[in-house]
Amino acid sequence: MGDATRWTVNVAPETDIEVRTYLAQRGMKKGDLSKFIEESVKWRLLDLTLTEVRAGFDDLSVDELDNLIEEAVADARKQ
C-alpha cells in the first residue's frame, strides 16, 4: 500500500465479526483487513460509477445506442 491514509470507521459489531471471520477462514492476517476494505471500496465505487453511466443511456433508443457503438468501434479500428 505504500503511503496510506488512516481511516477511523464505525461498523456494526455483526459486520466486524463477519468480516474478521471471513478473513480468518481464508488464512488472512489482521493486516489484511485494510487491504480487504480498500478493495471493497474500490469495487463499490466502480459499481456506483457503472450504475450512473448505465442510467445515462436509459433515454437512448436502440437505434441511437447501436449507432454510438458502431461509431466507437469504427474509431477504435482507425487507431
PDB file with one MODEL, atoms N, CA, C and O in Angstrom:
MODEL        1
ATOM      1  N   MET A   1       0.809  -1.186   0.000  1.00  0.00           N
ATOM      2  CA  MET A   1       0.000   0.000   0.000  1.00  0.00           C
ATOM      3  C   MET A   1       0.857   1.257   0.000  1.00  0.00           C
ATOM      4  O   MET A   1       0.394   2.310  -0.436  1.00  0.00           O
ATOM      5  N   GLY A   2       2.091   1.173   0.476  1.00  0.00           N
ATOM      6  CA  GLY A   2       2.963   2.340   0.467  1.00  0.00           C
ATOM      7  C   GLY A   2       2.445   3.424   1.382  1.00  0.00           C
ATOM      8  O   GLY A   2       2.136   3.183   2.549  1.00  0.00           O
ATOM      9  N   ASP A   3       2.353   4.635   0.826  1.00  0.00           N
ATOM     10  CA  ASP A   3       1.778   5.735   1.596  1.00  0.00           C
ATOM     11  C   ASP A   3       0.297   5.450   1.824  1.00  0.00           C
ATOM     12  O   ASP A   3      -0.442   5.160   0.883  1.00  0.00           O
ATOM     13  N   ALA A   4      -0.123   5.535   3.068  1.00  0.00           N
ATOM     14  CA  ALA A   4      -1.511   5.225   3.391  1.00  0.00           C
ATOM     15  C   ALA A   4      -2.099   6.335   4.238  1.00  0.00           C
ATOM     16  O   ALA A   4      -1.389   7.031   4.964  1.00  0.00           O
ATOM     17  N   THR A   5      -3.383   6.484   4.133  1.00  0.00           N
ATOM     18  CA  THR A   5      -4.128   7.409   4.968  1.00  0.00           C
ATOM     19  C   THR A   5      -4.889   6.589   5.988  1.00  0.00           C
ATOM     20  O   THR A   5      -5.524   5.590   5.650  1.00  0.00           O
ATOM     21  N   ARG A   6      -4.822   7.009   7.223  1.00  0.00           N
ATOM     22  CA  ARG A   6      -5.516   6.279   8.282  1.00  0.00           C
ATOM     23  C   ARG A   6      -6.966   6.726   8.334  1.00  0.00           C
ATOM     24  O   ARG A   6      -7.263   7.920   8.370  1.00  0.00           O
ATOM     25  N   TRP A   7      -7.867   5.747   8.339  1.00  0.00           N
ATOM     26  CA  TRP A   7      -9.298   5.997   8.481  1.00  0.00           C
ATOM     27  C   TRP A   7      -9.736   5.503   9.844  1.00  0.00           C
ATOM     28  O   TRP A   7      -9.184   4.543  10.382  1.00  0.00           O
ATOM     29  N   THR A   8     -10.716   6.157  10.383  1.00  0.00           N
ATOM     30  CA  THR A   8     -11.396   5.646  11.555  1.00  0.00           C
ATOM     31  C   THR A   8     -12.842   5.438  11.138  1.00  0.00           C
ATOM     32  O   THR A   8     -13.542   6.391  10.794  1.00  0.00           O
ATOM     33  N   VAL A   9     -13.278   4.208  11.170  1.00  0.00           N
ATOM     34  CA  VAL A   9     -14.637   3.898  10.725  1.00  0.00           C
ATOM     35  C   VAL A   9     -15.375   3.161  11.834  1.00  0.00           C
ATOM     36  O   VAL A   9     -14.775   2.500  12.681  1.00  0.00           O
ATOM     37  N   ASN A  10     -16.674   3.295  11.802  1.00  0.00           N
ATOM     38  CA  ASN A  10     -17.520   2.570  12.739  1.00  0.00           C
ATOM     39  C   ASN A  10     -18.401   1.620  11.951  1.00  0.00           C
ATOM     40  O   ASN A  10     -19.042   2.009  10.975  1.00  0.00           O
ATOM     41  N   VAL A  11     -18.422   0.375  12.385  1.00  0.00           N
ATOM     42  CA  VAL A  11     -19.292  -0.620  11.764  1.00  0.00           C
ATOM     43  C   VAL A  11     -20.034  -1.357  12.874  1.00  0.00           C
ATOM     44  O   VAL A  11     -19.617  -1.360  14.032  1.00  0.00           O
ATOM     45  N   ALA A  12     -21.126  -1.967  12.495  1.00  0.00           N
ATOM     46  CA  ALA A  12     -21.889  -2.752  13.454  1.00  0.00           C
ATOM     47  C   ALA A  12     -21.033  -3.927  13.938  1.00  0.00           C
ATOM     48  O   ALA A  12     -20.243  -4.476  13.171  1.00  0.00           O
ATOM     49  N   PRO A  13     -21.187  -4.308  15.191  1.00  0.00           N
ATOM     50  CA  PRO A  13     -20.416  -5.446  15.704  1.00  0.00           C
ATOM     51  C   PRO A  13     -20.589  -6.714  14.866  1.00  0.00           C
ATOM     52  O   PRO A  13     -19.646  -7.489  14.703  1.00  0.00           O
ATOM     53  N   GLU A  14     -21.791  -6.919  14.339  1.00  0.00           N
ATOM     54  CA  GLU A  14     -22.035  -8.107  13.499  1.00  0.00           C
ATOM     55  C   GLU A  14     -21.191  -8.064  12.223  1.00  0.00           C
ATOM     56  O   GLU A  14     -20.656  -9.082  11.783  1.00  0.00           O
ATOM     57  N   THR A  15     -21.083  -6.874  11.642  1.00  0.00           N
ATOM     58  CA  THR A  15     -20.271  -6.719  10.432  1.00  0.00           C
ATOM     59  C   THR A  15     -18.808  -6.996  10.736  1.00  0.00           C
ATOM     60  O   THR A  15     -18.125  -7.677   9.972  1.00  0.00           O
ATOM     61  N   ASP A  16     -18.334  -6.469  11.846  1.00  0.00           N
ATOM     62  CA  ASP A  16     -16.953  -6.694  12.259  1.00  0.00           C
ATOM     63  C   ASP A  16     -16.670  -8.185  12.407  1.00  0.00           C
ATOM     64  O   ASP A  16     -15.658  -8.681  11.912  1.00  0.00           O
ATOM     65  N   ILE A  17     -17.547  -8.885  13.077  1.00  0.00           N
ATOM     66  CA  ILE A  17     -17.360 -10.330  13.298  1.00  0.00           C
ATOM     67  C   ILE A  17     -17.412 -11.085  11.976  1.00  0.00           C
ATOM     68  O   ILE A  17     -16.598 -11.976  11.735  1.00  0.00           O
ATOM     69  N   GLU A  18     -18.370 -10.729  11.117  1.00  0.00           N
ATOM     70  CA  GLU A  18     -18.492 -11.417   9.829  1.00  0.00           C
ATOM     71  C   GLU A  18     -17.244 -11.240   8.967  1.00  0.00           C
ATOM     72  O   GLU A  18     -16.752 -12.199   8.373  1.00  0.00           O
ATOM     73  N   VAL A  19     -16.737 -10.011   8.901  1.00  0.00           N
ATOM     74  CA  VAL A  19     -15.556  -9.746   8.066  1.00  0.00           C
ATOM     75  C   VAL A  19     -14.331 -10.448   8.642  1.00  0.00           C
ATOM     76  O   VAL A  19     -13.583 -11.096   7.909  1.00  0.00           O
ATOM     77  N   ARG A  20     -14.128 -10.324   9.935  1.00  0.00           N
ATOM     78  CA  ARG A  20     -12.961 -10.960  10.551  1.00  0.00           C
ATOM     79  C   ARG A  20     -13.036 -12.483  10.453  1.00  0.00           C
ATOM     80  O   ARG A  20     -12.016 -13.148  10.268  1.00  0.00           O
ATOM     81  N   THR A  21     -14.235 -13.030  10.576  1.00  0.00           N
ATOM     82  CA  THR A  21     -14.417 -14.474  10.417  1.00  0.00           C
ATOM     83  C   THR A  21     -14.095 -14.894   8.991  1.00  0.00           C
ATOM     84  O   THR A  21     -13.411 -15.893   8.768  1.00  0.00           O
ATOM     85  N   TYR A  22     -14.588 -14.132   8.033  1.00  0.00           N
ATOM     86  CA  TYR A  22     -14.317 -14.410   6.620  1.00  0.00           C
ATOM     87  C   TYR A  22     -12.814 -14.426   6.365  1.00  0.00           C
ATOM     88  O   TYR A  22     -12.292 -15.359   5.754  1.00  0.00           O
ATOM     89  N   LEU A  23     -12.120 -13.391   6.835  1.00  0.00           N
ATOM     90  CA  LEU A  23     -10.674 -13.303   6.627  1.00  0.00           C
ATOM     91  C   LEU A  23      -9.948 -14.458   7.313  1.00  0.00           C
ATOM     92  O   LEU A  23      -9.040 -15.053   6.733  1.00  0.00           O
ATOM     93  N   ALA A  24     -10.341 -14.773   8.531  1.00  0.00           N
ATOM     94  CA  ALA A  24      -9.675 -15.842   9.281  1.00  0.00           C
ATOM     95  C   ALA A  24      -9.874 -17.197   8.609  1.00  0.00           C
ATOM     96  O   ALA A  24      -8.949 -18.008   8.572  1.00  0.00           O
ATOM     97  N   GLN A  25     -11.063 -17.451   8.080  1.00  0.00           N
ATOM     98  CA  GLN A  25     -11.345 -18.726   7.411  1.00  0.00           C
ATOM     99  C   GLN A  25     -10.494 -18.918   6.165  1.00  0.00           C
ATOM    100  O   GLN A  25     -10.292 -20.045   5.711  1.00  0.00           O
ATOM    101  N   ARG A  26     -10.004 -17.836   5.623  1.00  0.00           N
ATOM    102  CA  ARG A  26      -9.178 -17.906   4.418  1.00  0.00           C
ATOM    103  C   ARG A  26      -7.704 -17.711   4.723  1.00  0.00           C
ATOM    104  O   ARG A  26      -6.894 -17.480   3.825  1.00  0.00           O
ATOM    105  N   GLY A  27      -7.369 -17.807   5.997  1.00  0.00           N
ATOM    106  CA  GLY A  27      -5.971 -17.735   6.408  1.00  0.00           C
ATOM    107  C   GLY A  27      -5.365 -16.351   6.340  1.00  0.00           C
ATOM    108  O   GLY A  27      -4.143 -16.207   6.328  1.00  0.00           O
ATOM    109  N   MET A  28      -6.190 -15.352   6.296  1.00  0.00           N
ATOM    110  CA  MET A  28      -5.673 -13.991   6.212  1.00  0.00           C
ATOM    111  C   MET A  28      -5.344 -13.475   7.606  1.00  0.00           C
ATOM    112  O   MET A  28      -5.890 -13.941   8.606  1.00  0.00           O
ATOM    113  N   LYS A  29      -4.453 -12.516   7.647  1.00  0.00           N
ATOM    114  CA  LYS A  29      -3.976 -11.963   8.912  1.00  0.00           C
ATOM    115  C   LYS A  29      -4.686 -10.658   9.231  1.00  0.00           C
ATOM    116  O   LYS A  29      -5.462 -10.143   8.426  1.00  0.00           O
ATOM    117  N   LYS A  30      -4.411 -10.133  10.412  1.00  0.00           N
ATOM    118  CA  LYS A  30      -5.031  -8.898  10.875  1.00  0.00           C
ATOM    119  C   LYS A  30      -4.799  -7.746   9.895  1.00  0.00           C
ATOM    120  O   LYS A  30      -5.717  -6.971   9.625  1.00  0.00           O
ATOM    121  N   GLY A  31      -3.593  -7.630   9.367  1.00  0.00           N
ATOM    122  CA  GLY A  31      -3.269  -6.558   8.437  1.00  0.00           C
ATOM    123  C   GLY A  31      -4.020  -6.641   7.125  1.00  0.00           C
ATOM    124  O   GLY A  31      -4.108  -5.654   6.394  1.00  0.00           O
ATOM    125  N   ASP A  32      -4.562  -7.809   6.820  1.00  0.00           N
ATOM    126  CA  ASP A  32      -5.299  -7.979   5.573  1.00  0.00           C
ATOM    127  C   ASP A  32      -6.652  -7.280   5.607  1.00  0.00           C
ATOM    128  O   ASP A  32      -7.282  -7.103   4.564  1.00  0.00           O
ATOM    129  N   LEU A  33      -7.107  -6.881   6.794  1.00  0.00           N
ATOM    130  CA  LEU A  33      -8.381  -6.169   6.899  1.00  0.00           C
ATOM    131  C   LEU A  33      -8.328  -4.872   6.101  1.00  0.00           C
ATOM    132  O   LEU A  33      -9.280  -4.547   5.392  1.00  0.00           O
ATOM    133  N   SER A  34      -7.245  -4.137   6.205  1.00  0.00           N
ATOM    134  CA  SER A  34      -7.112  -2.879   5.456  1.00  0.00           C
ATOM    135  C   SER A  34      -7.148  -3.131   3.954  1.00  0.00           C
ATOM    136  O   SER A  34      -7.803  -2.392   3.220  1.00  0.00           O
ATOM    137  N   LYS A  35      -6.460  -4.156   3.493  1.00  0.00           N
ATOM    138  CA  LYS A  35      -6.463  -4.487   2.065  1.00  0.00           C
ATOM    139  C   LYS A  35      -7.869  -4.864   1.614  1.00  0.00           C
ATOM    140  O   LYS A  35      -8.324  -4.459   0.544  1.00  0.00           O
ATOM    141  N   PHE A  36      -8.551  -5.650   2.453  1.00  0.00           N
ATOM    142  CA  PHE A  36      -9.910  -6.084   2.137  1.00  0.00           C
ATOM    143  C   PHE A  36     -10.850  -4.878   2.018  1.00  0.00           C
ATOM    144  O   PHE A  36     -11.646  -4.796   1.082  1.00  0.00           O
ATOM    145  N   ILE A  37     -10.753  -3.959   2.958  1.00  0.00           N
ATOM    146  CA  ILE A  37     -11.605  -2.766   2.940  1.00  0.00           C
ATOM    147  C   ILE A  37     -11.298  -1.907   1.718  1.00  0.00           C
ATOM    148  O   ILE A  37     -12.211  -1.432   1.042  1.00  0.00           O
ATOM    149  N   GLU A  38     -10.024  -1.710   1.440  1.00  0.00           N
ATOM    150  CA  GLU A  38      -9.659  -0.888   0.282  1.00  0.00           C
ATOM    151  C   GLU A  38     -10.190  -1.497  -1.011  1.00  0.00           C
ATOM    152  O   GLU A  38     -10.746  -0.788  -1.850  1.00  0.00           O
ATOM    153  N   GLU A  39     -10.024  -2.798  -1.173  1.00  0.00           N
ATOM    154  CA  GLU A  39     -10.522  -3.468  -2.375  1.00  0.00           C
ATOM    155  C   GLU A  39     -12.046  -3.375  -2.451  1.00  0.00           C
ATOM    156  O   GLU A  39     -12.605  -3.151  -3.525  1.00  0.00           O
ATOM    157  N   SER A  40     -12.709  -3.545  -1.324  1.00  0.00           N
ATOM    158  CA  SER A  40     -14.174  -3.459  -1.289  1.00  0.00           C
ATOM    159  C   SER A  40     -14.660  -2.073  -1.681  1.00  0.00           C
ATOM    160  O   SER A  40     -15.627  -1.937  -2.431  1.00  0.00           O
ATOM    161  N   VAL A  41     -13.993  -1.054  -1.179  1.00  0.00           N
ATOM    162  CA  VAL A  41     -14.375   0.323  -1.510  1.00  0.00           C
ATOM    163  C   VAL A  41     -14.175   0.577  -2.998  1.00  0.00           C
ATOM    164  O   VAL A  41     -15.020   1.210  -3.632  1.00  0.00           O
ATOM    165  N   LYS A  42     -13.086   0.102  -3.558  1.00  0.00           N
ATOM    166  CA  LYS A  42     -12.838   0.298  -4.989  1.00  0.00           C
ATOM    167  C   LYS A  42     -13.920  -0.378  -5.828  1.00  0.00           C
ATOM    168  O   LYS A  42     -14.413   0.207  -6.792  1.00  0.00           O
ATOM    169  N   TRP A  43     -14.296  -1.619  -5.461  1.00  0.00           N
ATOM    170  CA  TRP A  43     -15.344  -2.328  -6.195  1.00  0.00           C
ATOM    171  C   TRP A  43     -16.671  -1.594  -6.083  1.00  0.00           C
ATOM    172  O   TRP A  43     -17.416  -1.508  -7.060  1.00  0.00           O
ATOM    173  N   ARG A  44     -16.977  -1.059  -4.893  1.00  0.00           N
ATOM    174  CA  ARG A  44     -18.241  -0.340  -4.690  1.00  0.00           C
ATOM    175  C   ARG A  44     -18.257   0.941  -5.523  1.00  0.00           C
ATOM    176  O   ARG A  44     -19.281   1.279  -6.118  1.00  0.00           O
ATOM    177  N   LEU A  45     -17.143   1.648  -5.571  1.00  0.00           N
ATOM    178  CA  LEU A  45     -17.074   2.861  -6.390  1.00  0.00           C
ATOM    179  C   LEU A  45     -17.254   2.534  -7.870  1.00  0.00           C
ATOM    180  O   LEU A  45     -17.927   3.271  -8.591  1.00  0.00           O
ATOM    181  N   LEU A  46     -16.663   1.443  -8.320  1.00  0.00           N
ATOM    182  CA  LEU A  46     -16.840   1.017  -9.704  1.00  0.00           C
ATOM    183  C   LEU A  46     -18.308   0.703  -9.968  1.00  0.00           C
ATOM    184  O   LEU A  46     -18.856   1.102 -10.996  1.00  0.00           O
ATOM    185  N   ASP A  47     -18.946  -0.011  -9.045  1.00  0.00           N
ATOM    186  CA  ASP A  47     -20.352  -0.368  -9.190  1.00  0.00           C
ATOM    187  C   ASP A  47     -21.228   0.887  -9.269  1.00  0.00           C
ATOM    188  O   ASP A  47     -22.116   0.971 -10.117  1.00  0.00           O
ATOM    189  N   LEU A  48     -20.981   1.855  -8.394  1.00  0.00           N
ATOM    190  CA  LEU A  48     -21.760   3.100  -8.419  1.00  0.00           C
ATOM    191  C   LEU A  48     -21.547   3.867  -9.713  1.00  0.00           C
ATOM    192  O   LEU A  48     -22.492   4.418 -10.278  1.00  0.00           O
ATOM    193  N   THR A  49     -20.301   3.902 -10.184  1.00  0.00           N
ATOM    194  CA  THR A  49     -19.988   4.600 -11.432  1.00  0.00           C
ATOM    195  C   THR A  49     -20.690   3.939 -12.610  1.00  0.00           C
ATOM    196  O   THR A  49     -21.263   4.627 -13.454  1.00  0.00           O
ATOM    197  N   LEU A  50     -20.651   2.614 -12.676  1.00  0.00           N
ATOM    198  CA  LEU A  50     -21.320   1.898 -13.763  1.00  0.00           C
ATOM    199  C   LEU A  50     -22.825   2.123 -13.735  1.00  0.00           C
ATOM    200  O   LEU A  50     -23.456   2.262 -14.784  1.00  0.00           O
ATOM    201  N   THR A  51     -23.399   2.159 -12.542  1.00  0.00           N
ATOM    202  CA  THR A  51     -24.831   2.412 -12.405  1.00  0.00           C
ATOM    203  C   THR A  51     -25.178   3.792 -12.954  1.00  0.00           C
ATOM    204  O   THR A  51     -26.176   3.947 -13.657  1.00  0.00           O
ATOM    205  N   GLU A  52     -24.360   4.793 -12.636  1.00  0.00           N
ATOM    206  CA  GLU A  52     -24.589   6.146 -13.150  1.00  0.00           C
ATOM    207  C   GLU A  52     -24.454   6.194 -14.667  1.00  0.00           C
ATOM    208  O   GLU A  52     -25.263   6.824 -15.349  1.00  0.00           O
ATOM    209  N   VAL A  53     -23.438   5.531 -15.187  1.00  0.00           N
ATOM    210  CA  VAL A  53     -23.217   5.534 -16.633  1.00  0.00           C
ATOM    211  C   VAL A  53     -24.379   4.847 -17.341  1.00  0.00           C
ATOM    212  O   VAL A  53     -24.879   5.350 -18.347  1.00  0.00           O
ATOM    213  N   ARG A  54     -24.805   3.708 -16.825  1.00  0.00           N
ATOM    214  CA  ARG A  54     -25.934   2.998 -17.441  1.00  0.00           C
ATOM    215  C   ARG A  54     -27.191   3.853 -17.431  1.00  0.00           C
ATOM    216  O   ARG A  54     -27.952   3.855 -18.398  1.00  0.00           O
ATOM    217  N   ALA A  55     -27.411   4.577 -16.343  1.00  0.00           N
ATOM    218  CA  ALA A  55     -28.586   5.446 -16.254  1.00  0.00           C
ATOM    219  C   ALA A  55     -28.541   6.539 -17.315  1.00  0.00           C
ATOM    220  O   ALA A  55     -29.583   7.001 -17.780  1.00  0.00           O
ATOM    221  N   GLY A  56     -27.362   6.943 -17.689  1.00  0.00           N
ATOM    222  CA  GLY A  56     -27.214   7.959 -18.723  1.00  0.00           C
ATOM    223  C   GLY A  56     -27.656   7.493 -20.098  1.00  0.00           C
ATOM    224  O   GLY A  56     -27.936   8.308 -20.977  1.00  0.00           O
ATOM    225  N   PHE A  57     -27.719   6.182 -20.284  1.00  0.00           N
ATOM    226  CA  PHE A  57     -28.135   5.629 -21.571  1.00  0.00           C
ATOM    227  C   PHE A  57     -29.599   5.204 -21.587  1.00  0.00           C
ATOM    228  O   PHE A  57     -30.094   4.726 -22.608  1.00  0.00           O
ATOM    229  N   ASP A  58     -30.293   5.374 -20.464  1.00  0.00           N
ATOM    230  CA  ASP A  58     -31.687   4.932 -20.367  1.00  0.00           C
ATOM    231  C   ASP A  58     -32.602   5.592 -21.389  1.00  0.00           C
ATOM    232  O   ASP A  58     -33.548   4.965 -21.866  1.00  0.00           O
ATOM    233  N   ASP A  59     -32.333   6.837 -21.727  1.00  0.00           N
ATOM    234  CA  ASP A  59     -33.229   7.556 -22.628  1.00  0.00           C
ATOM    235  C   ASP A  59     -32.873   7.397 -24.103  1.00  0.00           C
ATOM    236  O   ASP A  59     -33.521   7.989 -24.967  1.00  0.00           O
ATOM    237  N   LEU A  60     -31.846   6.599 -24.395  1.00  0.00           N
ATOM    238  CA  LEU A  60     -31.463   6.372 -25.792  1.00  0.00           C
ATOM    239  C   LEU A  60     -32.285   5.231 -26.383  1.00  0.00           C
ATOM    240  O   LEU A  60     -32.562   4.227 -25.726  1.00  0.00           O
ATOM    241  N   SER A  61     -32.662   5.420 -27.640  1.00  0.00           N
ATOM    242  CA  SER A  61     -33.342   4.328 -28.336  1.00  0.00           C
ATOM    243  C   SER A  61     -32.304   3.275 -28.723  1.00  0.00           C
ATOM    244  O   SER A  61     -31.100   3.524 -28.683  1.00  0.00           O
ATOM    245  N   VAL A  62     -32.788   2.118 -29.091  1.00  0.00           N
ATOM    246  CA  VAL A  62     -31.892   1.035 -29.505  1.00  0.00           C
ATOM    247  C   VAL A  62     -31.073   1.464 -30.722  1.00  0.00           C
ATOM    248  O   VAL A  62     -29.881   1.167 -30.809  1.00  0.00           O
ATOM    249  N   ASP A  63     -31.715   2.162 -31.661  1.00  0.00           N
ATOM    250  CA  ASP A  63     -31.001   2.621 -32.868  1.00  0.00           C
ATOM    251  C   ASP A  63     -29.893   3.612 -32.515  1.00  0.00           C
ATOM    252  O   ASP A  63     -28.788   3.528 -33.050  1.00  0.00           O
ATOM    253  N   GLU A  64     -30.193   4.555 -31.608  1.00  0.00           N
ATOM    254  CA  GLU A  64     -29.180   5.530 -31.199  1.00  0.00           C
ATOM    255  C   GLU A  64     -28.004   4.834 -30.525  1.00  0.00           C
ATOM    256  O   GLU A  64     -26.846   5.171 -30.770  1.00  0.00           O
ATOM    257  N   LEU A  65     -28.313   3.866 -29.680  1.00  0.00           N
ATOM    258  CA  LEU A  65     -27.264   3.124 -28.987  1.00  0.00           C
ATOM    259  C   LEU A  65     -26.424   2.315 -29.972  1.00  0.00           C
ATOM    260  O   LEU A  65     -25.200   2.268 -29.858  1.00  0.00           O
ATOM    261  N   ASP A  66     -27.080   1.684 -30.931  1.00  0.00           N
ATOM    262  CA  ASP A  66     -26.352   0.933 -31.961  1.00  0.00           C
ATOM    263  C   ASP A  66     -25.421   1.845 -32.746  1.00  0.00           C
ATOM    264  O   ASP A  66     -24.288   1.471 -33.049  1.00  0.00           O
ATOM    265  N   ASN A  67     -25.896   3.036 -33.072  1.00  0.00           N
ATOM    266  CA  ASN A  67     -25.064   3.995 -33.808  1.00  0.00           C
ATOM    267  C   ASN A  67     -23.842   4.417 -32.989  1.00  0.00           C
ATOM    268  O   ASN A  67     -22.735   4.500 -33.521  1.00  0.00           O
ATOM    269  N   LEU A  68     -24.041   4.681 -31.704  1.00  0.00           N
ATOM    270  CA  LEU A  68     -22.914   5.041 -30.844  1.00  0.00           C
ATOM    271  C   LEU A  68     -21.887   3.923 -30.781  1.00  0.00           C
ATOM    272  O   LEU A  68     -20.683   4.172 -30.838  1.00  0.00           O
ATOM    273  N   ILE A  69     -22.359   2.705 -30.666  1.00  0.00           N
ATOM    274  CA  ILE A  69     -21.445   1.553 -30.600  1.00  0.00           C
ATOM    275  C   ILE A  69     -20.689   1.405 -31.916  1.00  0.00           C
ATOM    276  O   ILE A  69     -19.478   1.180 -31.918  1.00  0.00           O
ATOM    277  N   GLU A  70     -21.392   1.529 -33.021  1.00  0.00           N
ATOM    278  CA  GLU A  70     -20.734   1.428 -34.330  1.00  0.00           C
ATOM    279  C   GLU A  70     -19.674   2.512 -34.507  1.00  0.00           C
ATOM    280  O   GLU A  70     -18.590   2.246 -35.024  1.00  0.00           O
ATOM    281  N   GLU A  71     -19.989   3.735 -34.078  1.00  0.00           N
ATOM    282  CA  GLU A  71     -19.020   4.832 -34.172  1.00  0.00           C
ATOM    283  C   GLU A  71     -17.794   4.550 -33.304  1.00  0.00           C
ATOM    284  O   GLU A  71     -16.663   4.791 -33.725  1.00  0.00           O
ATOM    285  N   ALA A  72     -18.018   4.047 -32.107  1.00  0.00           N
ATOM    286  CA  ALA A  72     -16.906   3.754 -31.200  1.00  0.00           C
ATOM    287  C   ALA A  72     -16.019   2.653 -31.765  1.00  0.00           C
ATOM    288  O   ALA A  72     -14.794   2.738 -31.691  1.00  0.00           O
ATOM    289  N   VAL A  73     -16.633   1.628 -32.327  1.00  0.00           N
ATOM    290  CA  VAL A  73     -15.864   0.529 -32.922  1.00  0.00           C
ATOM    291  C   VAL A  73     -15.073   1.041 -34.120  1.00  0.00           C
ATOM    292  O   VAL A  73     -13.900   0.702 -34.277  1.00  0.00           O
ATOM    293  N   ALA A  74     -15.697   1.847 -34.959  1.00  0.00           N
ATOM    294  CA  ALA A  74     -15.007   2.402 -36.125  1.00  0.00           C
ATOM    295  C   ALA A  74     -13.825   3.270 -35.701  1.00  0.00           C
ATOM    296  O   ALA A  74     -12.750   3.183 -36.294  1.00  0.00           O
ATOM    297  N   ASP A  75     -14.012   4.103 -34.684  1.00  0.00           N
ATOM    298  CA  ASP A  75     -12.909   4.929 -34.185  1.00  0.00           C
ATOM    299  C   ASP A  75     -11.785   4.068 -33.628  1.00  0.00           C
ATOM    300  O   ASP A  75     -10.611   4.358 -33.857  1.00  0.00           O
ATOM    301  N   ALA A  76     -12.132   3.019 -32.905  1.00  0.00           N
ATOM    302  CA  ALA A  76     -11.108   2.137 -32.335  1.00  0.00           C
ATOM    303  C   ALA A  76     -10.316   1.427 -33.431  1.00  0.00           C
ATOM    304  O   ALA A  76      -9.109   1.225 -33.293  1.00  0.00           O
ATOM    305  N   ARG A  77     -10.979   1.054 -34.503  1.00  0.00           N
ATOM    306  CA  ARG A  77     -10.295   0.365 -35.596  1.00  0.00           C
ATOM    307  C   ARG A  77      -9.359   1.306 -36.352  1.00  0.00           C
ATOM    308  O   ARG A  77      -8.331   0.874 -36.873  1.00  0.00           O
ATOM    309  N   LYS A  78      -9.712   2.586 -36.413  1.00  0.00           N
ATOM    310  CA  LYS A  78      -8.850   3.571 -37.094  1.00  0.00           C
ATOM    311  C   LYS A  78      -7.529   3.734 -36.372  1.00  0.00           C
ATOM    312  O   LYS A  78      -6.486   3.937 -36.994  1.00  0.00           O
ATOM    313  N   GLN A  79      -7.582   3.643 -35.044  1.00  0.00           N
ATOM    314  CA  GLN A  79      -6.380   3.841 -34.243  1.00  0.00           C
ATOM    315  C   GLN A  79      -5.614   2.597 -34.209  1.00  0.00           C
ATOM    316  O   GLN A  79      -4.555   2.540 -33.584  1.00  0.00           O
TER     317      GLN A  79
ENDMDL
END
